Structures are given as C-alpha cells and as structure tokens.
Amino acid sequence: MQAITIPEPGGPESLVWAEVPDPQPGEGEVLVEVAASAVNRADIMQRQGFYDPPPGASPYPGLECSGRVAALGPGVSGWAVGDEVCALLSGGGYAEKVVVPAGQLLPVPQGVDLKGAAALPEVVCTVWSNVFMVAHLRPGETLLVHGGSSGIGTMAIQLAKAVGAKVAVTAGTKEKLERCAELGADVLINYRDQDFVAEVKDATGGAGADVILDNMGAKYLDRNVQALAVNGRLAIIGMQGGRKGELNIGTLLAKRAAVSATSLRARPLEEKAAIVAAVREHVWPLFAGGHVRPVVDREMPMSEAAEGHRVVEGSGHIGKVLLIAP
C-alpha cells in the first residue's frame, strides 16, 4: 500500500507519499481500507519531530479516518467485512489501509457520507471526553471555546448547543466568528482586539464561564482562571500558547474551580474504548437527528498532505481539512 511517511522531521515538504508494507490485523483488531483522513495539529507536531506515536502504533501520521472494513483479526465480533466505519487512531490514518483496535471503531453516523465521517472521530472524542465526561457541562451553563472555528471548536459549539448550553467563542477574524454564529455560538469574541475575560463576564452578568475548553495552554492560563465562574472547570487540551504558565491558586480556591489537562492519543486502549462507546451512545443520535454535522473546509488528495499541513499551520481554514485516499 501507499502511505504518507516522514523520513526526516521538518516542514510540510518532509511528508513523502511512499510504498510501505500492508498492515495485518492482530487479536482484537480490524483492518480498514481508508477512504479519507483529516489533518490535526498533532500530525503537524509529529511531522516536526515533537510528538512521536505511542509504542506499537503506526509510524505514519493520521489520528482518524473513515473507510470500509477489509478484514477482521482474531477475536473480533460485531463488525463485518464491507461495513462503512470511522475510527479513532493512534496513528496511520494517512494511508490506504490501517489497523484499528475494534473498540475504537464507529459506524458512519446516519446523515453523514463516508468521506465526511473522517472529520469526526478525533474531534468528537476530544470534545465529549473533556467538555462532558471531565468538565460535566450541563444545560443552562456557559461554555467558552477558544479557537471556535477550528475542528474542535466547531464540534464543541454544536454539542454544547445540543444539550442546551450557552456558547461563547474566540476567533481571529470576522469570517470565522460569523461561521461560529451559524453553528449556534451566542457570544462572539475577536481575540485580536477584545478581552475575552471582560466579554465573557459581560455576557454572563459578571458570573463568568462555567466551562472553558482551551487549546492555548500557558498563554491563556491566568486569564482563563479569571474568566471562570464560581465552581467553574477549565479543560486544557493544547499548548499552542506554551507549556509553562503561572497559576493563581488563590483565585482558584476562591472560585472553588478546577483545572484539568488531557490528551487522547496516548491513553490506554480501554480508556479510548470507553470514550468511543460514550460517543456512540450520546453523540451519534444527534447526527441522525440533524442536530450536529461535520464541518469540512476543503478536501485534497492524500498524496498532497503537505498542502493540507500548510493550510492548518496557517490557520487558513474553518473546521476540518480532509485527505482523500486514492
């Protein structure tokens, strides 16, 4: 088969479409013939040499895919050759075939086409696990999403609105904020010329956000805590603004607030399977009802993954950039 390889870490040009050995499914695994994958910032970090795959995972980038079941490994039940699926991966999505633990496989949801389903597993599992399983967002509460026009952000807006929450978002352009509003965002904040702490407090009568989903890390840490409501929960999922920040414990104590930080890729198989099962139970029916949909900015051939990385690195997209397999 062919796959995107990374012979040497570097810029987008270091991604090479090359012939590689076909993977073989082992115990409890499924072989998927890939229809599409999607570009995530973790893929960019891997290409740059900063985020190696977990031990035993495919060396090729790609944390999600859609496709059809091509073969079942020993001990797999509940799936059949030919099933249309999408999958949460530890790597290997930028390829014509990939092996997936059966617990990380999902059927393509009703109302979504096969290629579009590649935009779902990583973002839905990230949002559901952090905003709902960890931070326990409830109806009537306010969620602040940083990077509202990203793949994660566009999904977080839709899921929060589906459960009856109020949503505030930050983004850097009028166009991106307008797209967030189309998805249901209530409070639109341009981080280039507005203070999100002041804007969120103004929109909530001084209370602040009950839950904040943050992709920035250190740069926003102190201001995020300021923006939290009493009993608020800050969920950190990225470090685009740095790794080390100063946390005011006094403010955190006064608000009886909580800070959590999680990643998805390196979690044990049983934890990933539990998240995938929760997504299938709670989120997949929302697609069938038309309440949630994938947001895809553009599609391109998988062999042109370098261009996809350039687009995402430059933040020149809204939603997801898909890579279509041959």
C-alpha positions as CSV (number, residue, x, y, z in Angstrom):
1,M,0.0,0.0,0.0
2,Q,1.0,3.7,-0.1
3,A,1.2,6.0,2.9
4,I,2.5,9.4,4.0
5,T,5.9,8.8,5.6
6,I,8.2,11.1,7.4
7,P,11.8,10.1,6.5
8,E,13.1,13.2,8.4
9,P,11.3,15.7,10.7
10,G,10.8,19.1,9.2
11,G,8.4,21.3,7.2
12,P,5.5,20.2,5.2
13,E,7.8,19.1,2.4
14,S,9.1,16.4,4.6
15,L,5.9,14.4,4.1
16,V,6.5,11.7,1.5
17,W,3.9,9.6,-0.3
18,A,5.6,6.2,-0.5
19,E,5.2,2.4,-0.9
20,V,5.1,0.7,2.5
21,P,4.1,-2.8,3.8
22,D,0.5,-3.6,4.3
23,P,-0.6,-3.8,7.9
24,Q,-2.1,-7.0,9.3
25,P,-4.8,-7.1,12.0
26,G,-3.9,-8.9,15.2
27,E,-6.0,-10.1,18.1
28,G,-9.0,-7.7,18.6
29,E,-8.1,-5.6,15.6
30,V,-9.8,-4.6,12.4
31,L,-8.2,-3.8,9.0
32,V,-9.8,-0.7,7.4
33,E,-9.4,0.3,3.8
34,V,-9.2,4.1,4.2
35,A,-11.5,6.4,2.3
36,A,-10.3,9.6,4.0
37,S,-8.3,11.0,6.9
38,A,-8.1,14.5,8.4
39,V,-5.3,16.9,9.4
40,N,-4.9,17.5,13.1
41,R,-2.3,19.7,14.8
42,A,-0.9,16.6,16.5
43,D,0.0,15.4,13.0
44,I,1.9,18.6,12.4
45,M,3.8,18.2,15.7
46,Q,4.7,14.6,14.7
47,R,6.0,15.8,11.4
48,Q,8.1,18.4,13.2
49,G,9.6,15.7,15.4
50,F,7.9,16.8,18.6
51,Y,5.1,14.2,19.1
52,D,6.1,10.6,18.5
53,P,3.4,7.9,18.2
54,P,2.8,5.7,21.2
55,P,4.8,2.4,21.4
56,G,3.3,-0.1,18.9
57,A,1.3,2.5,16.9
58,S,1.7,3.1,13.2
59,P,4.6,5.4,12.4
60,Y,2.6,7.3,9.8
61,P,0.6,10.4,10.8
62,G,-3.2,10.5,11.0
63,L,-5.3,10.2,14.2
64,E,-8.7,9.5,12.5
65,C,-10.1,8.0,9.3
66,S,-13.1,6.7,7.6
67,G,-13.4,3.7,5.3
68,R,-14.6,0.2,4.9
69,V,-13.8,-2.9,6.9
70,A,-11.4,-5.1,4.9
71,A,-10.6,-7.9,7.3
72,L,-11.2,-8.9,10.9
73,G,-8.5,-10.1,13.3
74,P,-9.0,-13.0,15.7
75,G,-11.5,-12.4,18.5
76,V,-13.4,-9.5,16.8
77,S,-17.2,-9.6,16.7
78,G,-19.9,-7.1,15.9
79,W,-18.3,-6.0,12.6
80,A,-18.3,-7.5,9.1
81,V,-16.2,-7.0,6.0
82,G,-17.7,-4.2,4.0
83,D,-19.0,-2.2,6.9
84,E,-18.7,1.6,6.5
85,V,-16.8,2.9,9.5
86,C,-14.8,5.7,11.0
87,A,-12.1,5.3,13.6
88,L,-10.1,6.9,16.3
89,L,-6.4,6.1,15.7
90,S,-3.1,6.4,17.5
91,G,-1.5,6.9,14.0
92,G,-1.6,5.6,10.5
93,G,-4.6,7.4,9.0
94,Y,-2.6,8.9,6.2
95,A,-2.5,5.6,4.4
96,E,-4.5,3.4,2.1
97,K,-5.0,0.9,4.9
98,V,-4.8,1.0,8.7
99,V,-5.3,-1.4,11.6
100,V,-7.6,-0.3,14.3
101,P,-8.5,-1.8,17.8
102,A,-12.1,-2.9,17.5
103,G,-13.0,-0.7,20.5
104,Q,-12.0,2.4,18.6
105,L,-14.3,1.8,15.6
106,L,-17.6,3.6,15.0
107,P,-20.2,3.1,12.3
108,V,-20.6,6.0,9.9
109,P,-23.4,8.0,11.6
110,Q,-26.7,8.4,9.8
111,G,-26.8,11.6,7.7
112,V,-23.0,11.7,7.1
113,D,-21.3,10.5,4.0
114,L,-18.3,8.1,4.1
115,K,-15.6,10.8,3.4
116,G,-17.2,13.3,5.7
117,A,-17.1,10.9,8.6
118,A,-13.3,11.2,8.6
119,A,-13.8,14.6,10.1
120,L,-15.4,13.2,13.3
121,P,-13.6,10.7,15.5
122,E,-10.8,12.8,16.9
123,V,-12.8,16.0,17.4
124,V,-16.0,14.3,18.8
125,C,-14.0,12.1,21.2
126,T,-11.9,15.1,22.3
127,V,-14.9,17.3,22.9
128,W,-17.1,14.7,24.5
129,S,-14.4,13.4,26.9
130,N,-13.3,16.9,28.0
131,V,-16.4,19.0,28.0
132,F,-18.9,16.4,29.1
133,M,-17.1,13.4,30.8
134,V,-14.5,15.5,32.6
135,A,-16.0,19.1,32.9
136,H,-19.6,17.9,33.1
137,L,-21.1,20.8,31.1
138,R,-24.9,21.0,32.0
139,P,-27.9,22.6,30.3
140,G,-28.1,26.3,31.0
141,E,-24.4,26.7,31.7
142,T,-21.9,28.8,29.7
143,L,-19.1,27.2,27.7
144,L,-16.2,29.3,26.4
145,V,-14.4,27.7,23.4
146,H,-11.0,29.1,22.4
147,G,-10.4,28.6,18.6
148,G,-14.1,28.4,17.9
149,S,-13.6,28.0,14.1
150,S,-11.2,25.0,14.4
151,G,-12.3,21.4,14.0
152,I,-12.5,21.0,17.8
153,G,-14.3,24.4,18.2
154,T,-16.9,23.8,15.5
155,M,-17.8,20.5,17.1
156,A,-17.8,21.9,20.7
157,I,-20.3,24.6,19.7
158,Q,-22.7,22.2,18.2
159,L,-22.6,19.6,21.0
160,A,-22.9,22.3,23.7
161,K,-25.9,23.9,22.0
162,A,-27.5,20.4,21.5
163,V,-27.5,19.9,25.3
164,G,-28.9,23.4,26.0
165,A,-25.8,25.3,27.0
166,K,-24.8,28.9,26.1
167,V,-21.6,29.2,24.0
168,A,-19.0,31.9,23.8
169,V,-16.2,31.6,21.3
170,T,-12.9,33.3,20.4
171,A,-11.6,33.5,16.9
172,G,-9.3,35.9,14.9
173,T,-11.4,37.1,12.0
174,K,-15.0,38.3,11.3
175,E,-15.5,35.5,8.8
176,K,-14.6,32.9,11.4
177,L,-16.8,34.4,14.0
178,E,-19.7,34.5,11.6
179,R,-19.3,30.8,10.9
180,C,-19.3,30.1,14.6
181,A,-22.6,32.1,14.9
182,E,-24.1,30.0,12.1
183,L,-23.3,26.9,14.2
184,G,-25.1,28.4,17.2
185,A,-22.4,30.4,19.1
186,D,-24.1,33.1,21.2
187,V,-21.1,35.3,22.2
188,L,-18.5,36.2,19.5
189,I,-15.1,37.5,20.7
190,N,-12.3,38.6,18.3
191,Y,-9.2,37.8,20.4
192,R,-7.2,40.3,18.4
193,D,-9.0,43.4,19.7
194,Q,-11.3,42.2,22.5
195,D,-10.6,40.9,26.0
196,F,-12.3,37.6,26.4
197,V,-12.4,37.8,30.2
198,A,-14.3,41.1,30.1
199,E,-16.5,39.9,27.2
200,V,-17.5,36.6,28.9
201,K,-18.2,38.3,32.2
202,D,-20.3,41.0,30.5
203,A,-22.3,38.3,28.6
204,T,-23.0,36.3,31.8
205,G,-23.9,39.2,34.1
206,G,-20.5,39.1,35.8
207,A,-20.6,35.4,36.6
208,G,-18.1,34.0,34.0
209,A,-17.9,30.8,32.1
210,D,-18.9,27.5,33.8
211,V,-16.6,25.5,31.5
212,I,-13.7,26.6,29.3
213,L,-12.2,24.5,26.5
214,D,-8.7,25.7,25.9
215,N,-6.2,24.9,23.2
216,M,-3.7,27.6,24.1
217,G,-2.2,26.4,27.4
218,A,0.3,28.7,29.2
219,K,-0.5,32.0,27.4
220,Y,-4.2,31.9,28.5
221,L,-3.9,30.1,31.9
222,D,-4.2,33.1,34.2
223,R,-6.9,34.8,32.1
224,N,-8.8,31.6,31.8
225,V,-9.0,31.3,35.6
226,Q,-10.1,34.9,35.8
227,A,-12.9,34.1,33.3
228,L,-14.2,31.1,35.2
229,A,-17.4,31.3,37.2
230,V,-17.6,30.0,40.8
231,N,-17.4,26.2,40.6
232,G,-16.0,26.6,37.0
233,R,-14.0,24.0,35.2
234,L,-11.1,24.7,32.8
235,A,-10.2,21.9,30.4
236,I,-6.8,22.3,28.7
237,I,-6.3,20.2,25.5
238,G,-3.4,22.1,23.8
239,M,-0.2,24.1,24.2
240,Q,-0.3,26.4,21.2
241,G,0.5,29.3,23.6
242,G,3.2,27.5,25.5
243,R,3.9,24.8,28.1
244,K,4.6,26.7,31.4
245,G,2.3,29.3,32.9
246,E,1.6,30.8,36.4
247,L,-1.5,29.7,38.2
248,N,-3.1,31.9,40.8
249,I,-4.1,29.3,43.4
250,G,-5.8,31.9,45.5
251,T,-8.2,32.8,42.7
252,L,-8.8,29.1,42.0
253,L,-9.6,28.4,45.7
254,A,-11.9,31.5,45.9
255,K,-13.9,30.2,43.0
256,R,-13.8,26.6,44.1
257,A,-12.7,25.9,40.5
258,A,-10.9,23.1,38.8
259,V,-8.2,22.8,36.1
260,S,-7.8,19.6,34.1
261,A,-5.5,18.7,31.2
262,T,-5.8,15.7,29.0
263,S,-4.6,14.2,25.8
264,L,-6.2,11.4,23.8
265,R,-3.6,9.7,21.7
266,A,-1.6,8.0,24.5
267,R,-4.5,6.9,26.6
268,P,-4.8,3.1,27.3
269,L,-7.0,1.1,24.9
270,E,-9.7,0.6,27.5
271,E,-10.0,4.3,28.1
272,K,-10.2,5.1,24.4
273,A,-12.8,2.3,24.0
274,A,-14.9,3.8,26.9
275,I,-14.8,7.3,25.2
276,V,-15.8,5.8,21.8
277,A,-18.6,3.9,23.4
278,A,-19.9,7.0,25.1
279,V,-19.7,9.0,21.9
280,R,-21.7,6.3,20.0
281,E,-24.4,6.3,22.7
282,H,-24.7,10.0,23.3
283,V,-23.5,11.8,20.2
284,W,-24.2,9.6,17.2
285,P,-28.0,10.0,17.6
286,L,-27.5,13.8,17.3
287,F,-26.2,13.3,13.7
288,A,-29.3,11.2,12.8
289,G,-31.5,14.0,14.1
290,G,-29.7,16.7,12.2
291,H,-28.5,18.5,15.3
292,V,-24.8,18.1,14.6
293,R,-22.8,17.8,11.4
294,P,-19.2,17.7,10.4
295,V,-17.7,21.0,9.3
296,V,-15.3,20.5,6.4
297,D,-13.3,23.4,4.9
298,R,-11.7,21.5,2.0
299,E,-10.7,18.2,0.6
300,M,-7.5,17.2,-1.2
301,P,-5.7,14.1,-2.3
302,M,-3.9,12.3,0.5
303,S,-0.7,12.4,-1.6
304,E,-0.9,16.2,-1.2
305,A,-0.9,16.1,2.6
306,A,1.9,18.7,2.7
307,E,-0.6,21.3,1.4
308,G,-3.1,20.3,4.0
309,H,-0.5,20.9,6.7
310,R,0.3,24.3,5.3
311,V,-3.4,25.3,5.4
312,V,-3.8,24.1,9.0
313,E,-0.5,25.6,10.2
314,G,-1.5,28.9,8.7
315,S,-5.0,28.7,10.4
316,G,-6.4,29.4,6.9
317,H,-9.4,27.0,7.5
318,I,-12.7,26.6,9.3
319,G,-13.5,23.2,10.5
320,K,-11.5,20.2,9.1
321,V,-9.2,19.7,6.2
322,L,-9.7,16.2,4.7
323,L,-7.2,14.0,2.9
324,I,-8.9,11.7,0.4
325,A,-7.3,8.3,-0.2
326,P,-6.8,7.1,-3.9
